[in-house]
């Protein structure tokens, strides 16, 4: 994705993303730059499939893919490319980028070619998820700078370009949606109280919204490939953030990363549904601070192994 340099006039200021470990504009430490050999990067444990992630290896955020053979860069430009997600058939990648200043939604092919803007709005459009049939996307839209600006969940049909609000009955900030491949219900992060964020479930057929967590300390739900579990982030146990599992009705909540010294965020399931890849660092929950690396937890026994730790901040993985 090569274009003329664009200067970001609208940082990712979504209060929802900031509170749940998203980007935060700061003067925080940055990686050393491009003093690394991309071809030398390899997964540290046996690994199969293709794993997208975002990293600021060369000073700004680009999209990379990890396989057993190593790391490849899919975008290379002067702006930020963020939140990559595979399409259900694995042939396309949706992501957010800001070549014109604000963040818009793009789709490109699996090798990183032919990027096309599919949602071009004055607001920041961020954190995409695919419709299970591959015909549309969900994304988070910012209505203004944090902390006063609210966020909302939107959807776009790729064939017609029609955009609409996806959870119209939820009148406070919401976003970071993921769609069940089993029921088409939408799990999302929302705020009903002033204190914090929780995970909710929206049933499009009935229009009902249900609380899956309470307490104001949970976010970023992701459905398992069979739709029978949700991985999410909660800081209830240690005040920092761990990866948890629950059933789609909110029952059976279980902490699967017991690592009180670290911030564990951004879960994504393995294709077979027995492992979860996540990001971890010991300094901060914000994606632009700390030394984020990629880790894997086995949901059956809680065993954690490090998968990849580059000189950049490696965040927002998506595995297929």
C-alpha positions as CSV (number, residue, x, y, z in Angstrom):
1,X,0.0,0.0,0.0
2,X,2.3,2.8,-1.3
3,X,1.0,6.3,-1.4
4,X,2.3,9.8,-0.9
5,X,3.0,10.7,2.7
6,X,-0.1,11.6,4.7
7,X,0.0,13.5,8.0
8,X,-2.5,12.4,10.7
9,X,-4.6,15.3,11.9
10,X,-7.0,13.0,13.7
11,X,-5.3,10.5,16.1
12,X,-7.2,7.5,17.3
13,X,-8.9,9.4,20.1
14,X,-11.8,7.0,20.7
15,X,-12.4,7.0,24.4
16,X,-13.5,3.4,24.1
17,X,-10.3,2.3,22.5
18,X,-8.2,4.2,25.0
19,X,-10.0,2.7,28.0
20,X,-9.7,-0.8,26.6
21,X,-6.0,-0.8,25.6
22,X,-6.2,1.0,22.3
23,X,-4.0,3.7,20.9
24,X,-3.3,6.8,23.0
25,X,-1.5,9.9,21.7
26,X,1.4,10.5,23.9
27,X,5.1,11.3,23.9
28,X,5.9,7.8,25.0
29,X,9.0,5.9,24.0
30,X,9.2,4.7,20.4
31,X,11.1,1.8,18.9
32,X,14.6,2.4,17.6
33,X,13.3,2.5,14.0
34,X,14.2,0.2,11.1
35,X,17.4,-1.2,12.7
36,X,16.2,-4.8,12.4
37,X,16.2,-7.6,9.7
38,X,12.6,-8.5,8.9
39,X,13.8,-11.8,7.4
40,X,15.4,-12.8,10.7
41,X,12.1,-12.8,12.6
42,X,10.7,-16.2,13.3
43,X,8.0,-17.6,15.6
44,X,9.5,-18.9,18.9
45,X,7.3,-21.9,19.2
46,X,5.8,-24.3,16.6
47,X,3.0,-22.5,14.8
48,X,0.7,-23.1,11.9
49,X,-1.6,-20.8,9.9
50,X,-1.3,-17.1,9.2
51,X,-1.4,-14.5,11.8
52,X,-2.0,-10.8,11.0
53,X,-0.8,-8.2,13.4
54,X,0.0,-4.5,13.6
55,X,3.5,-3.2,14.6
56,X,5.4,0.0,14.6
57,X,8.7,-1.8,13.7
58,X,9.8,1.1,11.3
59,X,8.4,3.9,13.4
60,X,4.7,4.0,12.3
61,X,2.1,1.3,12.3
62,X,2.0,-1.2,9.4
63,X,0.3,-4.5,8.9
64,X,2.4,-7.7,9.0
65,X,1.7,-11.4,8.7
66,X,3.4,-14.2,10.6
67,X,3.7,-17.8,9.4
68,X,6.0,-20.6,10.3
69,X,8.5,-19.2,7.7
70,X,8.7,-15.8,9.4
71,X,7.3,-12.3,9.2
72,X,6.2,-10.4,6.0
73,X,5.2,-6.8,5.7
74,X,1.9,-6.2,4.0
75,X,1.7,-2.4,4.1
76,X,4.5,0.1,3.9
77,X,3.7,3.8,3.9
78,X,4.0,7.1,5.9
79,X,0.7,6.8,7.8
80,X,-0.9,4.4,10.3
81,X,-2.5,1.1,9.2
82,X,-4.3,-0.6,12.2
83,X,-6.7,-3.3,13.3
84,X,-6.3,-5.9,10.5
85,X,-8.9,-8.7,10.2
86,X,-9.0,-11.6,7.8
87,X,-12.2,-12.1,5.8
88,X,-14.0,-15.4,6.5
89,X,-12.6,-17.0,3.4
90,X,-9.1,-15.7,4.0
91,X,-8.8,-13.9,0.7
92,X,-9.1,-10.3,1.9
93,X,-8.0,-8.2,4.8
94,X,-10.0,-5.3,6.3
95,X,-8.2,-2.6,8.3
96,X,-8.2,1.1,9.3
97,X,-5.8,3.7,7.9
98,X,-5.5,7.5,7.9
99,X,-3.8,8.6,4.7
100,X,-6.1,11.7,4.6
101,X,-5.9,12.5,8.3
102,X,-8.9,10.8,9.8
103,X,-9.2,7.0,10.0
104,X,-11.2,5.2,7.2
105,X,-11.9,1.6,6.5
106,X,-10.0,-0.2,3.8
107,X,-10.0,-3.7,2.2
108,X,-7.1,-5.3,0.4
109,X,-6.2,-8.7,-0.9
110,X,-4.5,-11.3,1.3
111,X,-1.1,-10.5,-0.1
112,X,-1.4,-6.8,0.7
113,X,-2.3,-5.5,-2.7
114,X,-5.1,-3.4,-4.2
115,X,-6.2,-1.5,-1.0
116,X,-9.6,0.1,-1.5
117,X,-11.4,2.6,0.8
118,X,-14.8,1.2,1.6
119,X,-15.9,3.6,4.3
120,X,-14.8,7.2,3.9
121,X,-16.3,9.5,6.6
122,X,-15.4,12.7,8.4
123,X,-15.2,10.7,11.7
124,X,-12.6,8.2,12.7
125,X,-13.7,4.7,11.7
126,X,-11.7,2.0,13.5
127,X,-11.5,-1.6,14.7
128,X,-13.1,-3.6,12.0
129,X,-14.8,-7.0,12.1
130,X,-16.2,-9.0,9.2
131,X,-19.8,-10.2,8.8
132,X,-19.7,-14.0,8.9
133,X,-20.8,-14.2,5.2
134,X,-18.0,-11.9,4.1
135,X,-20.4,-9.4,2.6
136,X,-20.0,-6.6,5.1
137,X,-18.1,-5.1,8.0
138,X,-18.7,-3.8,11.4
139,X,-16.5,-1.0,12.8
140,X,-16.3,1.6,15.6
141,X,-17.0,5.2,14.8
142,X,-15.8,8.1,16.9
143,X,-18.2,11.1,17.4
144,X,-15.4,13.3,18.8
145,X,-12.3,13.4,20.9
146,X,-12.2,11.6,24.2
147,X,-13.2,11.8,26.9
148,X,-16.5,13.6,25.9
149,X,-16.8,12.1,22.5
150,X,-19.0,9.0,22.2
151,X,-18.4,6.0,20.0
152,X,-20.9,3.8,18.2
153,X,-20.9,0.6,16.2
154,X,-21.7,0.8,12.5
155,X,-22.0,-1.7,9.7
156,X,-21.4,-1.4,6.0
157,X,-22.6,-3.6,3.2
158,X,-19.7,-4.0,0.7
159,X,-21.9,-4.5,-2.4
160,X,-24.1,-1.5,-2.0
161,X,-21.9,0.7,0.2
162,X,-24.8,1.3,2.5
163,X,-23.8,2.2,6.1
164,X,-26.1,2.0,9.2
165,X,-25.8,2.0,12.9
166,X,-25.5,-1.6,14.1
167,X,-26.7,-1.3,17.7
168,X,-29.2,1.6,17.5
169,X,-30.8,1.0,20.9
170,X,-27.6,1.4,22.9
171,X,-27.4,5.1,23.7
172,X,-24.0,5.3,25.4
173,X,-20.6,4.6,23.9
174,X,-20.1,1.3,22.3
175,X,-17.8,-0.4,19.8
176,X,-15.1,-3.2,19.4
177,X,-17.8,-5.5,17.9
178,X,-17.5,-9.2,17.0
179,X,-20.1,-11.3,15.3
180,X,-21.1,-14.9,16.3
181,X,-20.6,-17.3,13.4
182,X,-23.3,-19.4,15.0
183,X,-26.2,-17.0,15.8
184,X,-25.1,-13.7,14.1
185,X,-25.5,-12.0,17.5
186,X,-23.1,-9.1,18.1
187,X,-20.8,-9.0,21.2
188,X,-19.4,-5.6,21.9
189,X,-17.8,-3.3,24.5
190,X,-20.1,-0.7,25.9
191,X,-20.5,1.8,28.7
192,X,-23.7,2.3,30.7
193,X,-22.1,3.5,33.9
194,X,-19.6,6.3,34.3
195,X,-17.0,4.0,35.9
196,X,-15.9,1.8,33.1
197,X,-16.6,-0.7,30.2
198,X,-18.4,-4.0,30.1
199,X,-19.2,-6.7,27.5
200,X,-22.7,-6.8,26.0
201,X,-24.6,-9.0,23.6
202,X,-26.9,-7.6,20.9
203,X,-29.5,-9.8,19.3
204,X,-30.4,-8.3,15.9
205,X,-33.5,-10.4,15.6
206,X,-35.2,-9.1,18.7
207,X,-33.2,-5.8,19.2
208,X,-32.4,-6.8,22.8
209,X,-29.2,-6.0,24.5
210,X,-27.9,-8.1,27.4
211,X,-25.1,-7.5,29.9
212,X,-22.5,-10.3,29.8
213,X,-20.2,-8.7,32.4
214,X,-20.7,-6.2,35.2
215,X,-18.4,-4.1,37.2
216,X,-16.9,-1.8,34.5
217,X,-13.7,-3.8,34.0
218,X,-14.2,-5.9,30.8
219,X,-13.8,-5.3,27.0
220,X,-12.8,-6.7,23.6
221,X,-14.9,-9.8,23.1
222,X,-14.0,-12.3,20.4
223,X,-16.1,-15.3,19.5
224,X,-14.5,-18.7,19.1
225,X,-14.6,-20.2,15.6
226,X,-17.6,-22.4,16.5
227,X,-19.3,-19.5,18.3
228,X,-19.6,-21.4,21.6
229,X,-17.2,-19.3,23.6
230,X,-16.1,-15.7,23.9
231,X,-12.6,-14.6,24.8
232,X,-12.4,-11.2,26.4
233,X,-10.2,-8.9,28.5
234,X,-10.9,-8.2,32.2
235,X,-9.0,-6.4,34.8
236,X,-11.2,-7.8,37.6
237,X,-8.5,-10.1,39.0
238,X,-5.4,-8.0,39.1
239,X,-6.4,-4.4,38.0
240,X,-4.2,-4.7,34.9
241,X,-5.9,-7.1,32.4
242,X,-6.1,-10.8,31.7
243,X,-7.6,-13.0,29.0
244,X,-10.9,-14.6,30.2
245,X,-13.4,-17.0,28.6
246,X,-17.2,-17.2,29.0
247,X,-20.2,-18.7,27.3
248,X,-22.2,-16.5,24.9
249,X,-24.8,-16.0,27.6
250,X,-22.3,-14.6,30.1
251,X,-22.0,-17.8,32.2
252,X,-18.9,-19.8,33.0
253,X,-16.5,-16.9,33.3
254,X,-13.0,-18.2,33.6
255,X,-9.6,-16.4,33.8
256,X,-7.1,-18.2,31.6
257,X,-4.0,-15.9,31.9
258,X,-3.0,-15.7,35.5
259,X,-0.2,-13.2,35.0
260,X,-0.5,-10.4,37.6
261,X,2.8,-8.7,36.5
262,X,1.6,-8.1,32.9
263,X,-1.1,-6.4,30.9
264,X,-2.7,-9.1,28.7
265,X,-4.9,-7.7,25.9
266,X,-6.2,-8.1,22.4
267,X,-7.3,-11.8,22.2
268,X,-7.9,-13.7,19.0
269,X,-8.7,-17.4,18.6
270,X,-6.6,-20.1,16.8
271,X,-8.5,-21.6,13.8
272,X,-9.2,-24.9,15.6
273,X,-10.4,-23.1,18.7
274,X,-8.1,-24.6,21.3
275,X,-5.7,-21.6,21.8
276,X,-5.9,-17.9,22.0
277,X,-3.2,-15.5,20.8
278,X,-2.9,-12.3,22.8
279,X,-0.6,-9.4,23.4
280,X,1.3,-8.7,26.6
281,X,3.7,-6.2,28.2
282,X,4.6,-5.2,31.7
283,X,4.3,-1.4,31.5
284,X,1.0,-0.2,30.1
285,X,-2.4,-1.2,28.7
286,X,-2.0,1.4,25.9
287,X,-1.0,0.0,22.5
288,X,1.5,2.8,21.8
289,X,3.4,2.3,25.1
290,X,5.4,-0.6,26.5
291,X,7.0,-3.5,24.7
292,X,4.1,-5.5,23.4
293,X,4.8,-9.0,22.1
294,X,2.6,-11.9,20.9
295,X,1.8,-14.8,23.2
296,X,-0.4,-17.9,23.0
297,X,-2.4,-19.5,25.8
298,X,-3.9,-23.0,25.6
299,X,-7.5,-22.7,26.7
300,X,-7.5,-26.3,28.0
301,X,-4.7,-26.0,30.6
302,X,-3.7,-22.2,30.7
303,X,-0.2,-22.8,29.5
304,X,1.3,-19.6,28.1
305,X,4.2,-19.4,25.6
306,X,5.7,-16.5,23.8
307,X,5.2,-16.6,20.0
308,X,6.9,-13.4,18.7
309,X,8.6,-10.4,20.2
310,X,10.0,-8.0,17.6
311,X,11.7,-4.6,18.3
312,X,8.3,-2.9,17.7
313,X,5.0,-3.0,19.5
314,X,3.1,-6.1,18.1
315,X,-0.6,-5.7,18.7
316,X,-4.1,-6.5,17.4
317,X,-3.5,-10.1,16.1
318,X,-5.9,-12.1,14.0
319,X,-5.2,-15.8,13.3
320,X,-6.5,-18.1,10.6
